[in-house]
Amino acid sequence: MRFGLLGAVRVRRGRVDLELGGRQPRTILALLLAGAGSTVGLSEMVDTLWGEDPPVSAVNVVHRHIGVLRRVLEPELPVRATGDHLVRHASGYRLLVDEHNFDLLRFRRLAAEARRTDDPAAAVRRYATALSLWNGRCAAELEMEHPSFLAVEAERWQVTREAADAALRGGPVRLILPALRQATVLNPLDESLQARLLSALAADGRQAEAMHTFREVRRRLGDELGLGPGPQLIEAYDRLRPRATCAACGR
């Protein structure tokens, strides 16, 4: 069985996606997955599902959803049995997962391996493999800006920055361009990501695209924030201009 959070919330047995039910049980499962093996408190589940106005039966509803999820994960599980995946603690529940069956933990392992290597090319390959595990925003179908999901996404953007930096130190830039492009689409006002995209495009010989990207980012910053490019973007642009000028004049 494999669990997915880096995109839609998924559980697969073999090649079959399991039916997880409606929004509430999927949200509970997403919280447990974001916990990555840590206990998620009942109070957090209740707050996430109902906000400041939970029903009197809220805790019982959560317990019922947990029971349903247990039977989805283990169809042969007897009624009221604990099972091997969802474990009860005094303050809540945790889902037992590891890097072999859960995409978030595999992503973290690959990123950690990339950080430990001194070879930029080897690091970029591991970073690229890690980033390829993403298929959208964290718990994408829930369309929920929960702190746990935002924290997982923040890891993605940090790893994307690290991958770009490794590529610019001598790794294969082309391997990280797809992830870097996607990161800038999803974070159009993040100047640190946009600056790295400019530099990566230039390093891959795409000066014209880099210049176009700079103009688009500058326009968006002005239209949406009333600001001009910051120091990181300006520095990336200044490094880009001599190359673009030489390309234009044939030298």
N, C-alpha and C positions, 0 to 999 in steps of 0.2 A: 504494500500500500504506500502511496506517495501523496504528500501534502503540498499544496501550492498557495502562496500568498503574494508572489511577485507578479501581480496582474489580477485576474479573477481569483476568488477563493475556490480552491479545487481540492477534491480528494479523489484519487484514482486507485482502483484495484485492478492491477494488470493494465489493460488498455481501456477500461471502462470508467467513465466519470460517474461517481456516486451522486444520487439525488439528495441534496442537503436540505431541502425544504425551503421555507419562505425567508423573508428578510431577517427576522429575529434570530432563528437558529444559525443562519449564515453569519450574522454579526457576532454572535457568541463564539462561533468557531474562529472567526477572524481575530477576535481579541485573544483567544487562546494561542493561535498561531503566532501572533505578534509577540506574545510573551515568550515564545521559543523555549518552552519547557519550564518557565517560571509560573508561579501561582498567580492567577488573575482573580481578584477578590469579587465576591458577589455584589458588593456595593458598586464596583466599577461597571459590572455588567448591567445592573439596574439603572445606573446613571446614564449609560450609553444608550440603552433601549428607550428610556422614558424621560430623561432629563430631570427637571425639577418637580415633575408631577407624576410620580409612579403610582400605579394602582395598589390597593392594599394587598393584592395577590401577587405582586411583582416577584418576590423571591420564589414562590411556588411555581410561577410560570418559568422562571429560569431553570429550576430543577427539572421541570417537565421537558424543556428543550434539551437539557443535558442528557436526559434519559433517551430521548429520540435520537440524538447524535450518537450516543453509545451503541444503539441498535443499528444505526446506519453503518458504523465502523465495524461492528461485530454482529452480524445478523443472527447468529446462533446463540447470542448471549441470553441466559435466563433472565426473567424479570427480576429487578432489584439487584442483580449481580453487578459488581464494579467493573469488570473487564480489564483489558490490558493497556488501553490507550488514554482514557479520561480518568484522572485520579482525583478524588475528593480530598481537600484539606479543610481544616477548621474555618479558614477565612475565604475559601473559594475552591477553584479547580485548576488543574494544570493538564496539559496535553503532552504525552511522552513522545518526543520526536528526536531525530538525530540528523546529522549531515547527509546520511545516505537516503533518507526518505522525505526530506523537507528542503525546499529550494532556498529559503532564507539562510539556513545554516550552511548549506553548500556555498552560497554566495559569500558568506562571511569567511569561510575557510579559504576559498580561492583568493579573496582579497588579502587575507593575512599572508598567504604564501607569496603573493606578488610583492608585498611590502618587504618580505624578508630577503628577496633575491637582489643581488647587486648587478645582475645582467638586465639592462633595460628591455631588450628584446624578449627575454623570458618573462619578465614582469608584465609586459604589455599583453603577451599571449594569455597569461592567467587572468589579468584584468578583463580582457575581451571575453573570455569564457564566462567569468563571473557576471558581467553585464548582459551577456546574451540570455541569461536566465530570466530577465525581466520581459514581460509581455504587456505592459501597461502600468498604470499607477497601482500602488499597494491596495489590495481589496477593491479593485476598480469598480465592480458592479454596485458596490454599496454607496459610492459617491459621498463618502463621509470623511470629513477632516478631523478625525480623532487623533489626539496626541500620539498614541502608539503607532498609528499608520504613518503619520507625518514624520515620526522619528525614523522609521524604517526607510522612508523615501529620502530623508536627509542622508542616510548612509549611502544610498545609491548615488546621490549627487557628489558626495565627497569622494567616493571611489571613482567616479567619472573624472573628477579633477585630477586625482592621483594618476589615473591611466593616461590622461592627456600629458601630464608632466613627464611621465616615464617615456612616452612616445617622443616627446620633444627633446629628451636627453639622448635619443639614438635608437629608440624602438621603432617597430613598423607602424607608422602613423595611420595607414589605411585601415588597420584592424580596429581602431577605436573610433574612427569617424562616424559610423552609424550610431553608436551609443551617444557620442558627443552631440551629433545633430539632434537626436531625439531629446536629449537633456535640454538643449537650448530652445526647442519648440515648446516643451512643457514648462520652462522657466525663462520666458522671453526677456525678463528684466533683470536676470542674474548676470551681472557684468563679468564676474569671474569666469563663468562658463562661456559666455560669449567671447571673451578675450582669448580663451584657450581654443575655441573653435577657429577664430581668425588665424591664430598661429599654426594650428594643425593644418588648416586648408593651405596656407602658404607653404608649409613644409612639404605638403603633398603636391606642390606645383599648381595649385588652384588659386592663383593670385586674384584673378578677376572675380571669382566667387567670393573670396575673402573681402574684397573691396565692396562688393554688392552687399554682403552681410553686414559690414560696418555701417553702411549708409542706412540700411533697414533698421538696425538697432538704434542708431542715433535718432532716426525719425520717431521710432516708438517711444524712446525715452522722453523726447520732447512732447509728443502728443499725450502720453498717459501720465507723465510725472512732471512735466514742465522743466526737465533737467537736461543738461548736456552729458556727454560721455564722461565717465570718471577716469581716474588715473590708470587703472588696469587696461581699459579699452584704448585709451590714448596711446599708452606705451606699445600695445600690440599693433595698433595702426601705424605708429611711427616706424616700427620695425618692418612693416609691410610695404610702406610707400617706396623705398628705394628699389625693391624688387619689382614692384608694379611699374615704376617709371622706366627701369631698364628693359622690361619685357615690352613696353609700349614703343620704345625707340629702337628695338631690335638688337640691344647690346646685352 
